[in-house]
Amino acid sequence: MAGLGGLLRGAAAAAAGTALARRLLGTDPPGGAARWTRTNHRGEPVSMLEGPAVAAGLVAGTLAAGGGRERAGAAVATAGAAAFGLVDDLAEDTSTRVKGLRGHLGALAEGRLTTGGLKVLGIGASALVGAAVGTRRTGGTAGHLVDVAVNGALVAGTANLLNLLDLRPGRALKASAALSLPVAGGAAGAATGVVLGAAAVAAPGDLAERDMLGDGGANALGALVGAQWAFGAPRAVRLAALASVVGLTLASERVSFSAVIERTPWLHAADRWGRRPADAQDATQSAEQDPAQVPAAGE
C-alpha cells in the first residue's frame, strides 16, 4: 500500500521536474520554437512543449516515489509511451494523415508503417517490457505470463485512451487524475502523487490554451495510470478494467467522446471547469473536428 511519504515525494519530484523541464525547453526548444507550435481552433499558437515536460516530470516523480519493481516497471512504460508519442507528434506526415487506431493498423496490414503505427507498436512493446519488470509473481509460470500479458495490454490501452481524450484543454489532465485516485492505495499507488504533481504544474498553461500535451504527454500520463491499475489491482479488477479500455477504444471509432461529454451535464461541467470561456466558433464547430489541442490540419 502506498505510504503518504511516497505520495508526497512523488508529487514534489513530478511538480519540480515538470516545471524545470518546461522552463528549460521553453528557453531553447529543440529544433526551434516553430517545430513545437501548432494552431488551435481560435487561430492562436499553442506549444507542444508541455508534453515532454510532463513526461519528464512523470518519470522523475515515479523514480523518486519508491515502490520497488512496480516503480521500475511504471517508469519504463511511461518513458516508452512518451518517446513514441513524441515521434508521432514531431515526425508525422500530415499530407497523408491516417486517423485512429483502425487506420494505423490498416496501414500496417498493407505494409505501410506510419508514425502512428510505429507508436502503436512501440508503446505496446514498452508496455509489455514494463509489465514484465513490474508484475510480481504470485503463482505458477503460466499464471504469471497471463498477468504480464494482461498488465501490458492494460498499460498500452490506457496510454491510447488518455490520448483519445486529449481533444480539449485540460481534459486529459483531469481524466488522468480521476482515474489515478481509485488505485492510490495499491502497490503503485504513490504514482497518484506523481500524476497530481505533474498535472498541477501543467494545468494553468493547458487550460489557458498556451500549451498542449500532444501524444507525448497524453500517452505518458495514460501509461502511468495504466501501470497503477496493472500493478495495484486484483486480477478480476484488471480484467474488467482492460475490457472497459478496449470497449471505449472501439467505441471511439464510431462515437464522438466530445459529443457525449457535451450532452452529459455533469461531464460537461467538469470538462469546462477552469477553461477559457467558449466563443462562437466553439459552439458551431463539430465536436471531433474542433480539437482545441491539435494541429490545424486535424487530428
Backbone bond lengths (Angstrom), bond angles and torsions (degrees), N, CA, C in turn:
res aa  C-N    CA-C-N  psi(-1)  N-CA   C-N-CA  omega(-1)  CA-C   N-CA-C  phi
1 M - - - 1.469 - - 1.519 109.48 -
2 A 1.294 117.61 137.82 1.453 121.64 -176.95 1.512 110.51 -69.25
3 G 1.334 116.95 131.48 1.446 120.76 175.77 1.508 111.32 -87.11
4 L 1.344 115.04 162.46 1.457 120.10 179.56 1.525 110.55 -62.29
5 G 1.340 116.13 -35.86 1.460 119.00 179.66 1.512 112.18 -61.12
6 G 1.338 117.08 -43.50 1.458 120.71 178.79 1.515 111.77 -64.31
7 L 1.325 116.48 -40.91 1.467 120.06 178.53 1.522 111.11 -61.52
8 L 1.341 115.91 -44.39 1.456 120.01 -177.81 1.523 111.60 -70.04
9 R 1.341 116.53 -40.49 1.467 119.07 177.31 1.521 110.83 -62.37
10 G 1.335 115.47 -44.82 1.453 119.61 179.64 1.513 111.94 -62.17
11 A 1.344 117.22 -43.73 1.461 120.89 -179.58 1.522 111.17 -63.29
12 A 1.338 116.50 -44.82 1.464 120.49 -178.20 1.524 111.18 -65.24
13 A 1.338 116.40 -45.34 1.463 119.92 -178.88 1.523 111.20 -66.46
14 A 1.335 117.20 -39.98 1.467 120.25 179.76 1.519 110.93 -66.49
15 A 1.330 116.71 -42.85 1.460 120.12 179.44 1.528 110.59 -63.72
16 A 1.337 116.05 -46.71 1.464 119.60 -179.44 1.525 111.09 -65.22
17 G 1.340 116.92 -43.16 1.456 120.65 -179.69 1.515 112.18 -63.49
18 T 1.335 116.75 -42.07 1.469 120.72 179.55 1.525 110.88 -65.03
19 A 1.340 116.39 -45.47 1.463 120.28 -179.00 1.530 111.47 -64.19
20 L 1.336 116.26 -44.47 1.464 119.97 -179.18 1.526 111.12 -65.55
21 A 1.335 116.47 -45.20 1.465 119.66 -179.44 1.522 111.23 -63.43
22 R 1.320 117.13 -41.00 1.469 120.04 179.82 1.524 110.66 -64.39
23 R 1.314 117.01 -39.12 1.462 120.12 179.57 1.527 111.09 -66.40
24 L 1.332 115.98 -46.32 1.457 120.19 -178.71 1.529 111.17 -64.97
25 L 1.322 116.62 -43.11 1.456 120.24 179.57 1.520 111.46 -65.64
26 G 1.317 116.36 -37.46 1.453 119.81 179.24 1.512 113.06 -68.91
27 T 1.339 116.22 -30.29 1.459 120.61 179.26 1.528 111.46 -69.46
28 D 1.319 116.35 -40.36 1.465 120.99 -178.63 1.530 109.66 -144.38
29 P 1.339 117.86 77.99 1.472 120.66 -176.85 1.526 111.48 -61.48
30 P 1.328 118.64 129.98 1.471 120.51 178.48 1.528 111.28 -58.68
31 G 1.335 116.57 124.39 1.458 120.38 -179.44 1.508 114.12 81.33
32 G 1.325 117.58 1.18 1.464 120.66 -179.93 1.520 112.78 97.04
33 A 1.317 116.59 152.83 1.467 121.38 -175.97 1.524 112.64 -61.72
34 A 1.348 116.47 -34.52 1.467 119.40 -176.93 1.514 111.80 -61.30
35 R 1.330 117.40 -32.09 1.466 120.84 -179.67 1.524 111.60 -63.65
36 W 1.319 116.51 -25.82 1.461 121.65 -175.77 1.521 112.93 -104.84
37 T 1.310 117.87 6.71 1.459 121.17 -175.28 1.521 111.61 -104.76
38 R 1.304 115.84 134.53 1.457 122.66 174.40 1.531 108.57 -126.80
39 T 1.323 116.88 169.18 1.462 121.87 179.86 1.519 109.60 -112.80
40 N 1.332 117.16 128.23 1.460 119.90 -178.67 1.522 111.39 -89.14
41 H 1.335 116.55 -174.66 1.463 120.77 -175.43 1.522 112.89 -68.59
42 R 1.324 117.72 -15.68 1.461 120.73 176.68 1.531 111.47 -86.18
43 G 1.346 115.96 -3.27 1.447 120.02 -175.75 1.510 113.01 79.57
44 E 1.330 116.27 18.63 1.456 121.67 -177.93 1.526 110.86 -105.58
45 P 1.327 117.87 149.97 1.464 120.64 178.62 1.525 111.73 -72.59
46 V 1.324 115.33 140.00 1.464 122.38 177.93 1.522 107.86 -130.77
47 S 1.327 116.52 134.81 1.461 120.50 -177.96 1.523 111.23 -93.39
48 M 1.325 116.10 136.79 1.464 121.82 175.11 1.526 112.77 -88.83
49 L 1.320 118.17 5.95 1.460 120.32 -178.48 1.533 112.41 -67.31
50 E 1.317 116.50 -16.95 1.467 119.32 175.37 1.527 111.05 -59.21
51 G 1.333 116.84 -37.03 1.457 120.33 -175.86 1.516 113.83 -58.97
52 P 1.352 119.21 -59.09 1.457 118.75 179.13 1.516 112.95 -64.30
53 A 1.339 118.01 -29.76 1.462 120.05 177.82 1.517 111.01 -65.47
54 V 1.330 116.24 -45.86 1.462 120.14 177.90 1.522 110.83 -63.76
55 A 1.330 117.06 -42.16 1.459 120.49 179.47 1.529 111.04 -60.32
56 A 1.336 116.38 -43.63 1.461 119.76 178.34 1.524 110.86 -62.47
57 G 1.330 116.38 -41.46 1.455 119.89 178.21 1.520 112.75 -64.54
58 L 1.328 116.51 -38.40 1.461 120.54 179.60 1.528 111.50 -65.08
59 V 1.319 116.85 -44.24 1.465 119.87 179.83 1.526 110.48 -66.49
60 A 1.342 116.69 -44.65 1.467 120.11 179.18 1.523 110.93 -61.46
61 G 1.325 116.33 -44.17 1.461 119.78 -179.78 1.511 112.72 -65.77
62 T 1.332 116.67 -39.44 1.464 120.41 179.07 1.522 111.26 -62.86
63 L 1.308 117.05 -42.71 1.462 120.73 -179.88 1.524 111.05 -68.91
64 A 1.335 117.02 -33.82 1.461 120.50 -178.81 1.519 112.59 -77.61
65 A 1.337 117.37 -26.23 1.464 120.88 -173.36 1.521 112.98 -71.66
66 G 1.314 117.75 -25.09 1.462 120.07 -176.29 1.522 111.37 85.29
67 G 1.329 115.95 179.45 1.457 119.35 177.67 1.507 114.45 124.51
68 G 1.338 118.61 12.84 1.451 120.82 173.34 1.506 113.47 66.98
69 R 1.339 115.52 -140.89 1.460 120.47 -174.14 1.524 111.85 -67.31
70 E 1.328 118.03 -27.86 1.460 120.10 176.60 1.529 110.08 -61.96
71 R 1.332 116.08 -40.61 1.460 120.43 177.97 1.532 110.32 -61.45
72 A 1.329 116.72 -46.04 1.461 120.16 -179.01 1.524 111.30 -63.41
73 G 1.323 117.06 -44.21 1.458 120.52 179.68 1.513 112.00 -62.90
74 A 1.338 116.53 -41.70 1.461 120.43 179.11 1.527 110.98 -65.17
75 A 1.329 117.22 -39.33 1.465 120.85 179.77 1.524 111.22 -65.23
76 V 1.338 116.74 -42.04 1.469 120.72 178.78 1.523 110.31 -61.82
77 A 1.326 116.97 -48.16 1.466 120.54 -178.06 1.523 111.49 -64.76
78 T 1.329 116.77 -40.28 1.467 120.91 -179.45 1.519 111.53 -66.10
79 A 1.327 116.56 -45.19 1.464 120.34 179.60 1.524 111.15 -64.24
80 G 1.325 117.64 -41.10 1.458 120.67 178.94 1.516 111.91 -64.16
81 A 1.330 117.13 -43.64 1.464 120.54 179.39 1.520 110.84 -63.22
82 A 1.327 116.37 -39.87 1.467 119.89 178.56 1.520 111.16 -64.15
83 A 1.319 116.69 -45.27 1.463 120.83 -176.79 1.522 111.93 -62.36
84 F 1.330 117.08 -48.44 1.463 119.39 -178.18 1.528 111.55 -73.35
85 G 1.330 117.23 -29.12 1.455 119.29 173.75 1.514 112.09 -65.42
86 L 1.335 116.36 -40.01 1.466 120.01 178.18 1.522 111.88 -65.34
87 V 1.332 116.14 -36.52 1.461 119.01 176.72 1.531 109.92 -58.59
88 D 1.311 116.38 -44.03 1.464 120.04 179.73 1.524 111.15 -68.05
89 D 1.335 117.32 -36.62 1.461 120.83 178.12 1.515 112.19 -61.84
90 L 1.323 116.56 -43.44 1.458 121.25 -168.25 1.524 114.53 -98.47
91 A 1.328 117.25 -25.16 1.464 119.39 -172.86 1.521 113.67 -112.43
92 E 1.314 118.53 2.13 1.464 120.87 -177.96 1.523 111.40 -63.08
93 D 1.314 115.32 138.02 1.467 121.81 176.05 1.528 107.74 -85.54
94 T 1.331 116.43 97.94 1.464 120.20 -175.80 1.521 113.07 -71.84
95 S 1.338 117.85 -13.60 1.464 119.61 178.60 1.519 111.87 -75.29
96 T 1.334 116.74 -20.97 1.470 121.14 178.37 1.524 108.61 -130.55
97 R 1.305 115.80 50.84 1.455 121.24 -173.53 1.526 111.33 -65.45
98 V 1.327 115.07 130.48 1.462 122.64 175.71 1.517 107.58 -106.90
99 K 1.330 117.09 131.95 1.457 120.58 -174.24 1.520 112.02 -104.72
100 G 1.320 115.30 144.85 1.451 121.33 169.17 1.513 114.94 74.01
101 L 1.334 114.53 161.55 1.455 120.52 179.01 1.525 110.96 -60.94
102 R 1.331 116.98 -40.94 1.465 120.31 179.59 1.519 111.32 -61.30
103 G 1.330 116.52 -40.65 1.450 120.03 179.89 1.515 113.10 -64.23
104 H 1.328 116.47 -43.40 1.463 119.93 -179.50 1.531 111.38 -69.14
105 L 1.330 116.89 -40.45 1.462 119.35 177.63 1.526 110.59 -66.95
106 G 1.353 116.12 -35.43 1.456 119.18 176.86 1.521 111.87 -64.28
107 A 1.343 115.71 -39.30 1.462 119.45 177.30 1.523 110.94 -64.63
108 L 1.323 116.97 -39.40 1.464 120.43 177.12 1.520 110.91 -62.43
109 A 1.332 116.34 -40.75 1.463 120.34 179.41 1.527 111.74 -63.68
110 E 1.335 116.17 -27.25 1.466 120.85 178.33 1.520 112.17 -88.22
111 G 1.345 116.61 0.61 1.452 120.16 179.64 1.512 114.31 88.70
112 R 1.337 117.58 11.83 1.458 121.32 178.71 1.521 109.47 -106.86
113 L 1.314 116.30 126.54 1.460 120.74 179.86 1.527 108.92 -102.58
114 T 1.328 116.58 103.80 1.456 121.41 174.34 1.521 108.99 -83.57
115 T 1.331 116.67 166.72 1.468 118.63 175.54 1.526 109.95 -64.20
116 G 1.347 116.48 -32.14 1.450 119.41 175.69 1.515 111.71 -66.91
117 G 1.333 116.71 -38.65 1.457 120.30 176.33 1.510 111.46 -65.38
118 L 1.343 116.24 -40.98 1.464 120.00 175.85 1.520 110.60 -61.05
119 K 1.332 115.63 -38.34 1.463 119.54 178.28 1.524 111.00 -64.29
120 V 1.313 117.35 -43.94 1.470 120.57 178.45 1.526 110.50 -58.25
121 L 1.333 116.36 -47.75 1.465 120.09 -179.59 1.529 111.35 -66.41
122 G 1.341 116.14 -43.41 1.456 120.00 -176.84 1.512 113.01 -67.48
123 I 1.328 116.96 -43.45 1.461 119.46 178.92 1.525 110.24 -67.69
124 G 1.339 116.80 -38.09 1.462 119.50 176.39 1.513 111.78 -60.42
125 A 1.345 116.70 -43.51 1.462 120.60 -179.22 1.520 111.64 -67.83
126 S 1.335 117.13 -45.44 1.464 119.66 -179.01 1.523 111.40 -67.74
127 A 1.344 117.03 -33.05 1.459 120.12 176.26 1.523 111.15 -66.02
128 L 1.339 116.14 -39.63 1.457 120.14 179.09 1.530 110.99 -67.17
129 V 1.332 116.69 -40.24 1.468 119.81 176.72 1.523 109.84 -64.47
130 G 1.338 116.55 -45.25 1.455 119.65 177.60 1.520 112.17 -59.53
131 A 1.340 116.11 -39.42 1.463 120.26 178.42 1.521 111.37 -65.97
132 A 1.327 116.71 -39.66 1.462 120.53 178.57 1.525 110.82 -63.43
133 V 1.336 115.95 -36.99 1.462 120.09 179.11 1.528 111.45 -73.57
134 G 1.326 116.04 -43.78 1.461 120.19 -169.85 1.507 116.89 -90.25
135 T 1.329 119.05 -11.60 1.463 121.54 -176.49 1.530 110.20 -87.06
136 R 1.302 116.32 121.57 1.460 121.16 178.67 1.526 110.24 -80.62
137 R 1.306 115.94 142.31 1.454 120.87 178.56 1.538 109.10 -78.61
138 T 1.324 116.59 123.32 1.464 120.97 -179.54 1.527 112.49 -120.53
139 G 1.332 117.42 1.25 1.457 120.61 -179.22 1.518 110.00 -159.45
140 G 1.325 115.55 -146.72 1.452 120.74 -179.72 1.514 112.44 -75.14
141 T 1.327 114.91 176.71 1.462 120.77 -176.90 1.521 111.83 -62.95
142 A 1.330 117.11 -43.75 1.463 120.30 -178.59 1.524 111.21 -61.19
143 G 1.328 116.12 -45.55 1.462 119.92 179.25 1.516 112.01 -64.02
144 H 1.322 116.77 -37.39 1.460 120.44 179.11 1.522 110.98 -66.18
145 L 1.334 116.62 -41.91 1.459 119.86 178.68 1.523 111.65 -63.75
146 V 1.320 116.49 -37.14 1.468 120.30 175.96 1.525 109.97 -63.62
147 D 1.329 116.60 -43.72 1.463 120.24 178.71 1.521 111.26 -60.96
148 V 1.319 116.84 -43.30 1.462 120.26 179.67 1.525 110.40 -62.36
149 A 1.330 116.82 -43.94 1.462 120.50 -179.86 1.531 111.31 -63.69
150 V 1.327 116.77 -45.35 1.469 120.78 179.02 1.523 110.05 -63.14
151 N 1.326 116.96 -44.73 1.460 120.24 -178.39 1.524 111.61 -65.02
152 G 1.341 116.36 -41.99 1.460 119.16 178.23 1.520 111.74 -62.06
153 A 1.331 116.20 -42.98 1.465 120.25 178.78 1.521 111.39 -64.85
154 L 1.325 116.71 -37.90 1.460 120.48 179.99 1.527 110.97 -66.97
155 V 1.321 116.62 -42.19 1.469 120.38 178.57 1.526 110.51 -63.43
156 A 1.335 116.96 -49.47 1.463 120.58 -178.90 1.531 111.09 -64.23
157 G 1.323 116.61 -42.28 1.457 120.10 -179.02 1.517 112.53 -65.07
158 T 1.325 116.65 -39.50 1.464 119.61 179.08 1.515 111.10 -69.94
159 A 1.343 116.95 -35.26 1.467 119.99 175.24 1.523 110.23 -58.97
160 N 1.316 117.26 -44.16 1.462 121.44 178.95 1.527 111.44 -68.04
161 L 1.327 117.08 -40.70 1.460 121.00 -177.26 1.524 111.38 -63.83
162 L 1.334 117.80 -43.57 1.468 119.90 179.04 1.522 110.60 -62.35
163 N 1.323 116.13 -35.63 1.457 119.01 178.10 1.530 111.46 -66.79
164 L 1.336 116.85 -34.62 1.460 120.23 177.34 1.525 112.06 -65.23
165 L 1.331 115.89 -26.57 1.463 120.27 -179.91 1.519 112.60 -83.85
166 D 1.322 117.52 -11.94 1.461 121.10 -174.43 1.521 111.10 -82.05
167 L 1.339 115.93 58.76 1.461 121.25 -179.34 1.518 112.90 -114.48
168 R 1.314 117.37 -0.32 1.454 122.05 176.61 1.523 108.44 -142.75
169 P 1.331 117.54 154.37 1.462 120.20 180.00 1.523 112.51 -56.52
170 G 1.315 116.39 129.14 1.452 122.13 174.46 1.513 116.36 79.05
171 R 1.324 118.29 -9.78 1.463 120.41 -172.47 1.530 111.86 -64.67
172 A 1.319 117.40 -47.38 1.462 119.75 -178.62 1.529 111.18 -67.52
173 L 1.325 117.50 -35.21 1.465 120.58 177.48 1.523 110.48 -63.94
174 K 1.323 116.81 -45.23 1.466 120.76 179.22 1.523 111.31 -65.07
175 A 1.340 116.38 -42.75 1.465 120.35 -178.97 1.521 110.99 -64.88
176 S 1.328 117.49 -40.96 1.461 119.68 -179.50 1.527 110.83 -64.27
177 A 1.321 117.16 -40.12 1.464 119.88 177.87 1.521 110.85 -64.61
178 A 1.332 116.81 -44.26 1.465 120.70 -179.22 1.524 111.91 -64.10
179 L 1.325 117.74 -38.33 1.463 121.26 -179.03 1.531 112.21 -77.76
180 S 1.319 116.83 -23.10 1.458 120.74 -178.73 1.531 112.42 -80.05
181 L 1.309 117.39 -34.73 1.463 121.30 -174.15 1.532 114.59 -59.51
182 P 1.359 119.50 -40.83 1.470 118.41 -178.06 1.525 114.98 -62.20
183 V 1.323 118.55 -20.90 1.464 120.78 -178.93 1.527 111.36 -112.13
184 A 1.327 115.87 25.20 1.463 119.98 179.90 1.523 111.95 -65.45
185 G 1.327 117.27 -21.24 1.451 120.16 -179.96 1.508 114.49 -94.24
186 G 1.338 117.97 3.15 1.457 121.11 -177.66 1.513 112.80 -82.79
187 A 1.337 114.92 -175.57 1.463 120.47 -176.95 1.519 112.24 -62.55
188 A 1.322 117.38 -30.29 1.466 120.89 177.46 1.523 110.36 -108.29
189 G 1.334 116.03 26.13 1.459 120.81 -174.10 1.503 115.15 -65.42
190 A 1.336 117.91 -24.17 1.461 119.48 178.33 1.517 111.58 -60.15
191 A 1.332 116.79 -20.88 1.464 120.24 178.46 1.517 111.95 -64.35
192 T 1.333 118.37 -19.04 1.460 119.78 175.05 1.517 110.27 -59.96
193 G 1.329 116.43 -43.18 1.455 119.66 175.78 1.514 111.86 -61.71
194 V 1.336 116.15 -37.43 1.467 121.34 179.13 1.526 110.26 -63.28
195 V 1.325 116.08 -48.64 1.470 120.77 179.93 1.522 110.60 -60.31
196 L 1.332 116.82 -46.52 1.462 120.46 -177.88 1.525 111.46 -66.88
197 G 1.327 117.07 -38.55 1.461 119.80 179.59 1.512 112.59 -64.10
198 A 1.339 116.39 -47.23 1.464 120.21 179.44 1.526 110.59 -66.02
199 A 1.327 116.77 -41.23 1.468 120.37 -178.35 1.523 111.24 -65.37
200 A 1.324 117.34 -38.15 1.464 120.55 -178.94 1.525 111.03 -62.48
201 V 1.318 117.04 -38.49 1.469 120.64 -179.94 1.526 111.01 -74.14
202 A 1.331 116.90 -39.16 1.459 120.75 -175.96 1.525 112.96 -78.75
203 A 1.329 118.03 -26.25 1.462 121.32 -170.69 1.531 114.68 -58.18
204 P 1.335 120.65 -44.59 1.472 118.18 -177.02 1.528 113.46 -57.42
205 G 1.324 117.50 -46.19 1.459 119.82 179.54 1.512 112.58 -69.55
206 D 1.334 117.02 -35.78 1.459 121.59 -179.62 1.526 110.49 -68.47
207 L 1.325 117.15 -48.67 1.459 121.17 -178.43 1.527 112.13 -66.70
208 A 1.330 116.21 -30.12 1.459 120.13 178.77 1.525 112.03 -83.37
209 E 1.334 117.01 -1.48 1.461 123.79 178.07 1.529 112.85 64.75
210 R 1.334 115.13 32.16 1.462 119.60 170.48 1.528 109.83 -92.75
211 D 1.324 116.61 -30.96 1.458 123.39 -176.53 1.521 110.39 -125.52
212 M 1.326 116.21 161.72 1.453 122.16 174.03 1.519 109.14 -142.91
213 L 1.324 116.35 151.47 1.458 120.62 179.59 1.519 112.37 -71.76
214 G 1.326 117.10 -40.79 1.452 119.95 -172.23 1.521 110.26 65.75
215 D 1.325 116.25 -177.95 1.460 120.35 -179.61 1.532 111.35 -64.20
216 G 1.341 116.66 -39.29 1.450 119.53 -177.51 1.513 112.76 -58.35
217 G 1.323 117.32 -45.59 1.459 120.51 -179.46 1.511 113.21 -75.82
218 A 1.340 116.96 -45.13 1.466 119.95 -177.26 1.524 111.34 -67.07
219 N 1.337 117.70 -42.25 1.462 120.09 177.82 1.523 111.31 -62.62
220 A 1.333 117.34 -39.31 1.458 120.83 179.28 1.526 111.11 -64.63
221 L 1.324 116.89 -44.90 1.467 120.37 177.38 1.518 111.02 -59.61
222 G 1.333 116.30 -45.95 1.456 120.03 -179.38 1.509 112.72 -63.49
223 A 1.338 116.77 -39.05 1.461 119.76 179.61 1.518 111.17 -64.42
224 L 1.325 117.05 -40.76 1.465 119.52 -180.00 1.525 111.18 -67.62
225 V 1.326 116.69 -43.32 1.468 119.33 177.40 1.531 110.11 -63.37
226 G 1.325 117.27 -42.18 1.458 120.34 177.56 1.515 111.72 -61.43
227 A 1.344 116.79 -38.25 1.462 120.34 178.17 1.526 111.12 -64.58
228 Q 1.325 117.42 -35.87 1.463 120.00 176.88 1.531 111.22 -59.45
229 W 1.318 115.32 -47.35 1.462 119.74 178.93 1.532 110.66 -67.29
230 A 1.317 116.29 -40.18 1.461 120.16 -177.07 1.522 111.95 -65.26
231 F 1.325 117.91 -40.05 1.453 121.43 -174.38 1.525 113.95 -97.41
232 G 1.353 116.32 -6.85 1.455 117.84 -174.82 1.509 116.50 -122.84
233 A 1.325 118.73 -1.62 1.461 121.30 -177.18 1.524 110.76 -114.70
234 P 1.333 117.69 151.71 1.469 120.77 176.01 1.528 110.92 -61.48
235 R 1.338 115.90 160.72 1.461 119.94 -175.88 1.524 112.26 -57.95
236 A 1.327 117.49 -42.54 1.464 119.44 -178.91 1.525 111.42 -61.62
237 V 1.321 116.48 -39.54 1.464 120.61 179.12 1.526 109.97 -68.49
238 R 1.328 116.65 -39.87 1.469 120.17 178.81 1.522 111.24 -63.38
239 L 1.305 116.76 -41.31 1.464 119.78 178.38 1.524 111.11 -64.55
240 A 1.328 116.09 -40.36 1.463 119.53 177.54 1.523 110.96 -65.76
241 A 1.332 116.19 -40.07 1.464 120.33 178.45 1.523 110.63 -64.52
242 L 1.324 116.98 -42.22 1.459 120.81 179.27 1.524 110.41 -63.38
243 A 1.327 116.91 -43.21 1.465 120.07 178.19 1.528 110.72 -61.08
244 S 1.324 116.99 -38.81 1.463 120.76 178.73 1.526 111.09 -65.57
245 V 1.333 116.32 -43.33 1.462 120.87 -179.92 1.529 110.11 -63.10
246 V 1.331 116.39 -45.57 1.464 120.18 179.45 1.531 110.53 -62.76
247 G 1.337 116.29 -43.38 1.458 120.17 179.70 1.517 112.48 -61.90
248 L 1.327 117.02 -44.24 1.463 120.56 179.13 1.530 111.49 -66.81
249 T 1.321 116.11 -37.23 1.464 119.62 178.79 1.523 110.91 -64.50
250 L 1.326 116.61 -44.38 1.466 120.20 177.41 1.528 110.87 -64.83
251 A 1.320 116.26 -39.42 1.461 120.02 179.48 1.521 111.52 -63.84
252 S 1.338 116.34 -32.73 1.466 120.05 -177.33 1.528 112.13 -64.51
253 E 1.341 117.19 -20.27 1.456 120.04 178.17 1.526 111.68 -72.35
254 R 1.328 116.22 -18.01 1.469 120.54 -176.51 1.525 113.72 -123.41
255 V 1.328 116.74 -24.26 1.458 121.32 -173.66 1.527 109.54 -117.36
256 S 1.320 116.49 137.46 1.457 121.55 176.64 1.524 110.09 -82.24
257 F 1.330 117.36 114.91 1.460 120.21 176.32 1.526 110.49 -60.59
258 S 1.332 116.25 -39.26 1.462 119.38 -179.56 1.524 111.27 -63.28
259 A 1.326 116.86 -38.44 1.458 119.68 178.83 1.524 111.08 -65.91
260 V 1.326 116.98 -40.09 1.463 120.73 177.58 1.517 110.33 -63.13
261 I 1.323 116.65 -43.73 1.465 120.79 179.44 1.525 110.70 -62.44
262 E 1.331 116.36 -41.36 1.468 119.95 179.64 1.526 111.29 -63.01
263 R 1.322 117.48 -34.03 1.470 121.11 -176.37 1.523 113.05 -84.75
264 T 1.326 118.16 -12.92 1.460 121.87 -176.47 1.521 109.07 -105.43
265 P 1.336 118.33 110.52 1.475 120.86 -170.31 1.527 114.76 -52.95
266 W 1.338 117.72 -47.64 1.465 117.82 -175.17 1.531 111.66 -71.64
267 L 1.328 116.70 -33.80 1.459 119.46 175.35 1.529 110.40 -68.51
268 H 1.321 115.89 -40.68 1.460 119.90 179.55 1.529 110.41 -62.33
269 A 1.342 116.60 -42.62 1.464 120.11 -179.97 1.525 110.99 -63.93
270 A 1.335 116.85 -42.92 1.465 120.34 179.01 1.522 111.00 -65.57
271 D 1.331 115.87 -38.56 1.458 120.67 -178.80 1.529 111.36 -66.97
272 R 1.324 117.32 -36.15 1.458 121.54 -177.40 1.523 112.07 -82.05
273 W 1.320 117.83 -15.93 1.464 120.39 -174.79 1.531 110.99 -60.15
274 G 1.325 115.46 125.94 1.455 121.26 177.24 1.518 115.19 83.80
275 R 1.329 118.33 -9.96 1.463 120.77 -176.37 1.524 111.97 -84.46
276 R 1.321 115.86 162.40 1.456 120.95 173.75 1.528 109.69 -64.40
277 P 1.318 117.49 150.16 1.474 119.58 179.06 1.521 111.29 -58.41
278 A 1.331 115.51 145.16 1.465 120.56 177.77 1.517 109.25 -69.46
279 D 1.335 116.04 148.80 1.454 119.98 174.77 1.530 108.91 -112.74
280 A 1.303 116.85 -177.51 1.464 120.49 -176.89 1.516 111.47 -61.18
281 Q 1.323 117.18 -33.59 1.459 120.11 -178.42 1.521 110.48 -67.28
282 D 1.368 116.01 -36.17 1.462 119.42 177.05 1.515 110.77 -59.63
283 A 1.337 116.23 -39.63 1.456 119.74 -173.81 1.516 113.12 -75.10
284 T 1.321 117.32 -23.61 1.457 118.89 -174.36 1.517 113.88 -100.25
285 Q 1.335 118.47 -24.26 1.455 119.62 -178.84 1.522 110.22 -79.32
286 S 1.308 116.55 151.80 1.461 120.67 -178.82 1.506 110.69 -71.83
287 A 1.338 115.24 159.20 1.452 121.08 -171.81 1.514 113.00 -59.96
288 E 1.331 118.17 -50.50 1.453 119.38 -174.02 1.521 112.77 -91.68
289 Q 1.316 118.39 -10.27 1.455 120.68 175.84 1.514 111.41 -95.87
290 D 1.325 115.72 7.42 1.460 121.15 -178.35 1.514 109.71 -124.44
291 P 1.328 119.43 51.45 1.447 119.95 179.97 1.511 110.66 -71.15
292 A 1.333 116.57 118.99 1.456 120.12 -176.76 1.504 112.48 -71.61
293 Q 1.336 117.10 -12.32 1.442 118.11 -171.69 1.529 113.30 -128.60
294 V 1.325 117.38 31.29 1.446 120.16 177.70 1.503 110.32 -129.79
295 P 1.323 119.23 164.71 1.448 120.64 178.78 1.509 112.49 -56.83
296 A 1.305 116.50 153.85 1.457 120.35 -178.16 1.515 112.24 -60.33
297 A 1.326 116.73 -22.72 1.459 119.95 179.93 1.502 112.51 -67.98
298 G 1.335 118.63 -16.28 1.474 121.58 177.59 1.486 111.34 116.22
299 E 1.345 114.84 171.28 1.466 120.33 -177.81 1.516 110.80 -81.32
